[in-house]
Amino acid sequence: MNGTENCCARSKKRSEQEVKQLLNRLNRIEGQVRGIKGMVERDAYCPDIVVQVAAVNAALNAFNRELLAAHIRTCVADGVRNGDNEKIDELVALLQKTMK
């Protein structure tokens, strides 16, 4: 099965390892967000909360970079190899959305 078959119909079949890694990252991020919520509930000092929010933003950006890299290596590369230039347009639109 090539990447194009993995990326059709607006879904993608990921390896068990990739799913595990992505979910582990998301679980850590979720824990960080719960920690921030707890800080607000405990009336933590504003700068301390801001530092934690920055850490969550950095973790989300790292997650996005990992996911985007995998998308480029599989879906986009396979689409280009198969003459599907719409994958490039989709990637450009995606980058524009994420770089606001």
Secondary structure as UniProt FT lines:
FT   HELIX           3..6
FT   HELIX           8..10
FT   HELIX           16..41
FT   TURN            42..43
FT   HELIX           46..71
FT   HELIX           72..76
FT   HELIX           77..81
FT   TURN            82..83
FT   HELIX           86..98
//
